Amino acid sequence: MPTPNTIAETMNKAHSHGGGAGSTSHSSRADRPTSFSLDDIPVPAGREEDWRFTPLRRIDALFDPANYDRGDAPISVDAPDGVTVETAGRSDARLGRVLAPGDRTAVVAWNGFDQATVVEIPRGAELASPVRIAVTGVEGTRCQHLVVRAGAMSRATVIVSHTGSPGARVNQGIEVEAGDGADLTVVSLQEWDDTVVHASNQRLALGRDAKLTHIVVTFGGDLVRVCSDTDFRGPGSELTMLGLYFVDAGQHLEHRVFVDHAQPNCYSRVTYKGALQGKDAHSVWIGDCLIREAADDTDTYELNRNLVLTEGAKADSVPNLEIENGEIKGAGHASATGRFDDEQLFYLMSRGVPESEARRLVVRGFFAELVNQIGVPEVVARLMTTVEAELAKSRNN
């Protein structure tokens, strides 16, 4: 059991870099600036901890408000009876309630949208079917803001699907609030055309005894960067974060998670898995977890696994754990990146399984444990179909 003194436990230690505008190094994840003001979060130089893995030349158009076209990225909502869907301006009291923007894309997105879409699930409601939100048909460079609020004791699933939109650049902010005792599942599907650049900053709040499952599935896009930050607002809450990604040649898919345990007796599990194939396929996973001094009896664990299917692909994986409290139930992290197991392939082929089928079975097995946790049947079926399509690409190349 750790002592009450601060323990900074980091798998890849001390990523401190100097030089360049806004390149100040912060010893703790909690010290990094957040703000609704553009002046407080400058354009990154690339050496900052938040940006050192990101190819800035492919995303830098999103840093300058002058680069955006007028009008928000289009969004449509199909919601069951009883769910309220409204648009709201930035001054609406329902907006800006979940943390503050924490990087340059997030603060530009906050200042750049015209009208936010607010989806409210009433207190005590139990939705028999999901709320389906579609983001598609985006043209040019656009901002977007979405708010999902689940009232106390409600139970619901929300699926946000991003598709198509060749050549688009989308900078998006999403706020999610799970009220006291709510049980909310939010799924974010990135199935863009392979020419899209997408930055999504998703800020998640959990009330007392709330249960929030946050699922991120990323397959499409040229460069996709999804940052998910958490706000524990009361004791007894439970957070599950699941992620699955499949990276093709030339794609950069980046996922950053910050689990900030600031309340006692809370639980979190983070599990992300990815497969990579093709030249210059690049995945980045950053898992930051902070257990603050007040967060007695915290139980947390984060895991990232990457399967490299071909030569020329690269996976960066950095779990970080900071503990400021000696009275916790458990805390840990793990990360591993490995090549496709030729021994498994040989074993299956030696028993008469064709090579293409053997590769499919190995990859399906790699994802199986995670897929079984998702619990949303239409999402499971959809993603496994996409995995099969990705494997077909490798067979055809």
N, C-alpha and C positions, 0 to 999 in steps of 0.2 A: 504494500500500500504506500503510495507516495506521501511525503511529508507535506504539511500545510504550505511550505514555501513553494513559490512558483517553479514549475517544472516545464521546460520547453523541450518537448520530445519531437524531433523531426527526422523523418527517414533520410531525406537529402538535406543536410544541415546548411544553414547560413547562406542563403542566396542573397547576399548584399551587393548591390551594384551602385556606383556613383556616377555623377555626370549627367548632363542633359536636363531640360526643363522637367520639373515634376518628378525627379528620380530619387527623391528622399526615401531612404530605407527605414522601415518600421520594424522594431524588434518583435512586436506582437501584432497578430492579425487584427486585434481590436483597436489598434492605434491608427489604422489607415483611415484617411479622411472620408467622410460622407457629407453630402450637401445637395441642396436643391439649386444652388447657384453655379452657373458656368464658370465664374471667376475662381471658384474654390478648387476646381478639379481641372488642371490644365491638360493640354494635349500631351500624350505620353511620348517619350523619346525611344522607348523600346527596351530600356534597361531596367525599368521598374519591375518589381516582383510580379505585379498583376499582368504584365505585358511581355515578359521576356521570352515566352514560348510562341507568341502570336506574330505571324508575318504582317507587320503593320502596313506595308504597301498594298495589301489586299483588302484592308479594312479602313484605312485612314480617311476615306471619303466620308465616313460616318462621324468623324470627330468635329467637323466644321458645320455649324447650322446653315451656312450660306450654300451648302451643296444640296440642300433638300428641295424637292418639289413641293408645291403647295398642295394641301389636302392630306388627310391621313391615309395610311394603308387600309384598304377595304376589309371589312369584317362582317360576318353574318352569324346570327345566333338562332339555333333551333332548340327551344326549351320546353319542358313539360309544363302543364297548367300549374299556376301558382308561383312560378318563378318570374321575377320582375327583371325586365331588360330595358335599360334607359341609356341615354347619352348624357354626358355631364362635362362642364367646363372645368378648367384647372382649379378654380376657386371653390368648387363643390367640396363640402366637408367630408365626403366619402373618399376623396382622393388624397394621396400622400400620407395615408395613415400607417402604412407598413414600411418602417425604416426610411432612410433617405438614400438617394443614388450613391453608388460607391465607386464608380469608375467613369471615364470620360463618355463612353457611349450611353451609359445610364442617365447621366445628367443632361446630355444633349436630347435624349428621347423625352425626358420629363419636360423640358422647355420647348420641345418642338411639335407636340401634338395639338390639334385643334379641339377635338371632342373625344373624351374617353368613353368606352363602353362599360357600363356597370351592370353586372349580373348578380342579383340578390336572391338567395334561397331562404325562404321564411323560417323563422324559429319553429323547431319541432317537425318540420316537413321531412318526409321520407320519400325520395323520388324513386319511382319504379323504373325509370329509364334515364339515361345520361342527358346532361346538357351538352349539346354539340355546337362547338364554335369553329367556324371555318375562316381561315385567312388565305385567300387565293386571288388571282387576277391582279396582283400588284404590278404597277408599272413605275419605272424610275426609282428615285430614292425617297423613302417615306418613313415617317414616324408612326407610332401606334401606342395606345395605352389601354389596358384592359384591367378591370377590377372584378374579382370574384369574391363575394361575401356569403358565407354560410352561417345562418343564424344559430343560436344556441340550441343544442340537442337535435339538430338536423342531421340528415344522412343523405349524401348525394355523391354523384360522380360527374366530373366535368372533363370533356375531351376537347382540347384545342389542337386543331389540325392545320398545318402549314403545307401547302402544295403548289406545284406549278410555278408560274410567275418568272419565266426566263428573263435573265438580265437584271432583275430587280435587286435593290438594296433596302433592307428593312431593319429599322432600329426600334426595338419594342420594349416596353415596360409592362410587367404584369404584377399586380398586387393580389395576394390571396389571403383572406382572413377566415380562419376556422374558429367560430365562437365557442364559448364554454360548453364542453360536453359534445361538441359536433364530431361527426365522423365523415370526413371529406376526402375524396380521391380526385386528384387533378393530374391529367395526362397531357403532356405536351409532345406532339408528333411533328418532327421536322422531316418532311418528305418533299422538299423543294426540288425544282429543276436544278441540275448540276451547275448552273451559272449564277445562282443566287448567293448574295452575301447577307448574312443574318446575325444580328446581335440581339440577344434576348436576356433581359435582366429581370429575374423572377424573385420577388420578395414575399416571403411566406410567414404568416403569423399564426400562432396557436394559443387559444385561450386555455383556461383551467380545464384539465381533464379532457382536452380535445385530442382527437386522433386524426392525423393528416398523413396521407400517402401521396407522395409526389413522384410521378413517373415521367422520365424523359427518354424518348426514343428518337434517335437521329440517324437518318440514312442519306438524305439529299442535301444539296447545297455545294457551292464552291468552298466557301468559308462559313462555318457556323460556330458561334460562341455563345453558350448558354451559361449564365451565372445565376446560381440559386442561393439566396441568403435567407436565414431564418431568424425569427423573433419569438422566443418563448415568453408568453405573457402571464402564465400562471402555472402553479405546480401540477404534477400528475399528468402532463401531456405526453403524447407518444408520436414520434415522427419516423416515418419510413420513407427513404429516398432510393428509388430504383432507376437505373439508367442502362440503356442498351444502344450501341452504335456499331455501324458497319462502314468502314472507310475504304473508298476506292482510290485508284490512282489519281494523284493531284489534289485530292480533297484534304482540307484541314478542318477537323471536327474537334471542338474544344469544349470541355465541361468543367465548370468550377463550382464547388460546393462550400458553403460556410455554415457550419452548424454551431450556433452560439448558445451554449447552455448557460442561462442566467437565472433560472428558477430551480427550486429543489424538486427532487423526486420525479425527474423527467427521463424519458427513454428515447434513444435514437439509433437507427440502423441505416447505414448507407452502403449500397451495393451497386457498383457499375461494372459492366462487362462490355468489351468491344473486340471486334475482329477487323483486321486490316489486310488489304491485298492491293498490289500494284505499285508501280514506281511513284515515289514521293507521296504516298498515302501517309497522313500524319494525324495522330490523335494526341490530345492533351487532356489529362484528368488531374485536377488539383482538388484535394479534399482537406479543407481546413476545419478543425474542430477545436473550440475553446470552451473549457469548463471554468466558469467564473467562481469567485470565492463564495458567493451565496448559493451555489448550485449543489447543495448536499444531496447525496444518494443518487447522483447521476449514473446512468448506465448507457454507454455509447460505444459504437464500433463502426469503423468504415473500412470498406474493401474495394479494391479495383483489380480486375484481371484483364489482360490483353492477349489475344491470340494473333500472331503474325503469320499469315498464310503464304506470303511470297517474299522474295527478295525485294529490297528497295523501299519497304514500308518502315515507319518509325513510330513508336509509342512512347510518350513522356508521361510519367505517373508519379505524383508527389503527394503522399498523405502527410499531413501535419497535425500534431496534437499538442495543445497547451493546457496544462492543468494548474489551477490556482487554488485547489481545494483538496484537502486530505481525507474528506469524508465522502467518498464515492463508492458506488457498487462495482463499477468496472469501466475501463476505458482501453481501447486498443485500435490498432489499424494494421492493414496488410496490403501489399501491392506486389503484383508479379506480372511479368511480360515474357511470353515464351513463343517459340516457333511452332509451327504445325508439327505434330508428333508423327514422324515417319514410321515409328514402330507400331503405333496404333493402326496406321494405314496399311502397313505390311501384314499385320495380324488379320485384318478384315479381308484383304485381298487374297491371302493364303487360304482362306476358307470360301473362296468363290465369289466374294462380293466385288463387283466392278469398281475401278478406281474412283469414278465420279460419284458413285453411290457411297463408297467408303468415306470420301471427303465430306459429303453431305452429313453422314451420320456423326462424324467426329465434331463438326461445327454445331450441329443441333444439340449434341450432348453437352458441349461447352456452354450453350445458352440455356439449357433446359431448366436448371435450378432457378435461375432468375426469372424465366418466363413463367414458371409455375407460381411465383409469388405475386405476379401482376394482378390476377384476380378480376380482370375486365375482359370477358370472353371475346368481344369484337376486336379489342386491341390485340389480344394474343393471336387470333387468327390472322389479323392484318400484318402483324410484324413477322410471323413465321412465313407468310407468303412472300414478303419482301426479302427475308433471308434467303429463301430458295432462289429468288430472282438474282440476288447478288452472287450466289454460288454458281448460277448458270453463266454469269458474266465471265467468271474465272475459267470455266470449262471451254467457253467459246474463244477465249483469247489465246 
